[in-house]
Amino acid sequence: MRQRLHIGILAAMAVAGWCVLNPFASSQIALPAQTSSARTAPAPSAPEKTEYTLLFTGDVMLSRAVGSKMATLKDWSLPFRLIADTLRGADLRYCNLECPISDRGANLHHLYSFRADPKSIEGLATAGFNVVSQANNHAYDWGPEALLDSLSRLRAAGIQPVGAGENALAAHYPLLLTVGTLRIAFLAYVNIDPHEAAAGVNRAGVAWLDPAQALADIRFARPLADLVIVCPHWGVEYAAKPSRDQIDLAHQMIDAGADIIVGSHPHVTQPLENYHGHWIAYSLGNFVFDQESPGTHRGLMLKVTVRDRKIADVQPMEIRINSNYQAELASADEHSAQHPVAEKEAAALHSSK
């Protein structure tokens, strides 16, 4: 059954991809008839922008105590107020949205079940988030109805979800968008239970992280965009380093055509690795969350500079979550020395078991 689903997804994506790349599709625009023989000089065109800034943040959870705080203060932008200016200064902003945003569905009573008030979308939109991943272990906490409602509400607010959909094809199909003249493909996956959240041929859900399927998806997305960004929700909660299996799969993803990998789920930060000139962030930790452990009150925001359609620089920016569940840039004296962007970390990662 899994093999048939795998083949079906690939076949459907191939047809959809042909439609995207179809050289016979007309792109001509009819010009208006000339009404005068007078010639006017063409307006000078602005120089093409060649540098863009992308910001990647970690886990954002807008339910439970975070949601209660926003509702009590009637301030749905509260979690992002102290960092909104930094976010809006980028050309694109991404987070892992660790909850559906909906007033529908039925509580499936997982160990922790999250569902955020629809008003909380206001905060995401005000902060300028363009893309959010719903490929995580909490997107299905209130079942398929809440998940699909969340996807619809996000799109209506101008925020593009990735990694979930009404069926497996929609969940696995890359999110294609343009930032200026830069073409970007996003893919997002999860391999943290519950497995019943995985999308099927006729079942809404999330994109499950099956290695063979993920690598095929990346190869499919590669010719469609200048940058292919893969966002896996994986690993062990509170672990300081990724597992050997994660490292191996991350390397395979880069080899298949991914330009950068941005991971989530452990709720704490993990080292960055430069693999063959491509960056892997195994976990950015939390960005907005209400967990109690001190290690979960800190995270990384990844500032990625794209120049001439290539990633030219990756800079980690440390953030802290204050007592009001607000993300803010960490002060200079709070900066940790344990997350430098240095290739020497790759050697340390390779010793992980």
N, C-alpha and C positions, 0 to 999 in steps of 0.2 A: 504493500500500500504506500509506504514512504517513498519507494522508488518511483511508483507511478505519479505520485504528487510532485516529486522532484522533476521528472520529465515534463509533466504538464506545465509547471511553472516556467521552465526554460522555454518550452514551445510558445507559450502565450507571450512571454517577454520578448522572444525573438520577433514575433509578428508585430508587437507594439513598437519595438525598436526600429523595425523596418519602416513603420509609418513615420517615426521621428526623423529618420535619416533619408527617407525616400527622395532620390534625386529628381524624380519625375513630378513631384508635387509643385504646383505653381506658386511662386512667390512674387509674381509681378503685380504691380499696383498701377491701375489705369491713371494716366495723366489727364488733367483737364484740358479741354480744347483751348488753343491759343486765341485770345480775344484782341490782341494787339501785336503789332510787329515791333514795338519798342523793346529793346533789350535792356535788361537790368543786370548789374553785376551781382553775382551770387554772394550771399552773406558769408563772411568768414566763419568757418567752423571752429568750435572750441577744440583744443588739443585733446586727443583721447587719453582718458585717465589710465595710467598703467600701474598704479599702486593702490591696494585695498587693505583694510584692516578687518580681520575677523576675530570675534571674541567668543571663546568657549567657556561655559561655566559648568559646575557640577550639578548635583542633585537638588531639585527644587520641589518641595512638598508643601502644598498650600491648604492642607486639611488639619485636623486635630488641633493642637494648641496654636499653631500659626493661624489657622482659619478663625479660631475663637478670638484671638487678639485683633485681627482685622475687623471682624464683625462688631466687637465691643467698641472699638474706636471709630467704626464706620469709615475706615481708611483702607481701601483695597489695594492701594499702591505701597502700603507701609513697608513690606519686606525689601523693596528696591529703592526707597527714597534716598538713602545715603550713597548709593552707587549708580543711580540713574544717569547722571551726567557722564560718567565714565563709559557706561554701556552705550549711550546714545552717540558717543564720539566715534563709534566703529561703524563700518559699512554693513556688517552682519553680526547678529548675536544669536547664540545657541544655548539651550540648556536641556538636561534630562528632566522631563516633567514627571515626577514620581507619584502621580495620582490622576484619575480622570477628573475632568471639570464638568459636573453635571448635577441635575436634580432628579435623575431617572435611575432605573435599574434596581436590583435587589442585592442587599449585602450578602456576599458569599461567605462571610465570617472566616476569613483567613486569620492567621495569627495577629496581623495588623491589617485593618481594612481602611483605606483612605478614599475619600471622595470630597473634592473641593467645591465650594459654593460657586455657581456660575459667575457671580460678581467678581471673583478673583481674577478673571481674564483681564479685567481692567488694569491690574497691576502689571501683568506681563506685557500688555500692549503699550502702556505708558513707558515702561522701561525700554521698549523698542525691540523685544525679542521677535525675530523673524522665523526661527525654526526651533521646534521642540521635539524631542524623541518621546514617543509613547511606548517604545519597546522596552518595558521593564516589568518587574514582578508585581507591581501595584496597579498597573493600568486596567487590569481585569477584576479588581477587587469587588466591583459592583456589577459584574457581568457584561455581556456584549452590548446591551442597550445603553448603559452608561458610557462605555468606551466609544461607541459610534456617535453618541450625542456629543461627547467631548471633542472628537475629531471635527464634527460639523461646527461646533461653537468656535473652535480655534480658527478654522478656515474663515468663518464669517468675520472674525476679528482681524484678519490679515496675517495670522500666524500659521505657518505651515507645519503640520505634524508629519512625522516620518516613523516607519517601523511598525505600523498597525494599519488595519483596514477591514473592509467588509469581507474579504477572503484572502487566501494566501498570496494570490497574484498582486493584489493591492498592497498588502503588507510588505512584500519583498521588492516591489518595483521601486527604483530609485526616485527620490524627490529631486526633480530637475528645476533649477532656478537660475536666474541671472542677476548679478550684482554689477551694474554698469555694463561693461562688455565682458565680464568674467562669467563663464558658465561653470556651475557647480552641481555635482551630484552627491546627494546624501543617501546613505544606507544605515539602518539601525537594527540591532538584534538583541535578543535576550535568551539566556539559557538558565535562568533561575526559576525554580518552580513557583507557581503551579504550571505544569506542562499543558493542562487543559486550556490554558489561555492561548496556545498556539493557533494561529489562523489555519483554516482548512480550505478545501476546494469550494465548499458552500458554507463556511463558518467564519464569522468575524473573529478577529483576534490579533495577536502580535506576531512579528516575524521571529520565528525560533532560530537560534544560532546553531544550525547544522553546518559544520565546516564546509562540506562539499557544496552545499547550496550557496553559502555566503561567498565562497571563492568564485562560483559561477556568476553570481550577481555582480561581483566586482568587475569581472571580465566583461560582462554585458555593459556595465555603466561606463567603462573606460573610454570608449570612443565617443560618448555622448557629451563629455564635459572636459573643461580644462583641469578641474580638480575633482578628485573622488575622495569623499570624506566618510569614514566608517566609524560608527558609534556603537560599540558593543556594551551591553549591560551584563557583567560577568564577574567572576572571582569570588573571593571569600570575604564576608563582612569583617571589617576591622583588621584585616591582614596588612602587614607593612609592605609586602612585596607580592607581585603576581606569581602564579604557579608556572611550572615548566610548560604545561599544556597551553596556558595563555600566551606565553612568550612565543612558543612554536607557531601557534595560530596567527598571532600578530605579524610575525615575519612572513608567513605564507600570504597573508592579506596584502602586505606591501609588495611582495613579489608578484602577486596577481594584478596589481595596478593601483592600489590605494595610495593616496598621497600623504594622508595623515590619519591616525587612529586616535579617537577620543573616548576613553572608557569611563564607566561608572559602576556603582553598586556597593563597593566596600565601605562607603561613608567616611573614609579617611583617605588622605592623599598617598599615592605611591610614586616611585621614581619615574622620571621621564627617560626614554631611551632614544638615541639616534641610531637607526638601523639603515645602513646604506644611504645615508643622507635624508632619510624620512623619519619624522618624529612619531613616537608612540607614547601617549599619555594613558597609562593603564588605569588610573583612577584619579579624577580631579577632586574627590571628596565631596563634601556638602557645600551648597551655596545658600540655600534657605531650608532649614530643617529645625525640628524641636527636640532632637535627641539630647540626652543628659551627659553622656561621656565627654570630657573636655576635648578629646581628639576629634570629635565630630563637630566641634564649633569652629574648625578651621578648614580651609580648602584652597584650591588654586583656581585662578582664572587664567586661561591661556590666550595670550595676545599673539595672533598670527599675522604676519605681514606678507602679503602676496604682491610680487613685483614681476611685471612682464609674464603674467599667468603662471608663475612658479612661486612656491613658498620660499621666501627669502630669509625669514627670521621667525623664531618662536620664542616668546618671552613669558615665563610664568609670573603671575602677579598674586601674591598671597592675600587672602581675604579672611576675615573673621566674622562670626555671627554673634551679634550682641544679645543682651537679655530680652530685647523686643523682637527677636527673630529677624533682625535686619542684617543683610550682607553689607559689609563695608571693607574698604582697603585696609590692610593691616598697617600699623605705623612702623616706621623704620626700626624701632627698638624691639618690635615683635617679630621681625623677619627671622625665619628659621634658616639654618645653613644646610638642612637635610634635603632640600629639593632644588639644588642648582641644575641648570641645564648644561649638562656636560656629558660628552661621549663616554667618559670613564665609567659612568653608571651602568653602561651596557655590560661591562665585565662583571659587576656585582650582580646584575640581574641574571646573568647566565649561570650563576652558582645557585639560583633558586631551585628548590626541589618540588 
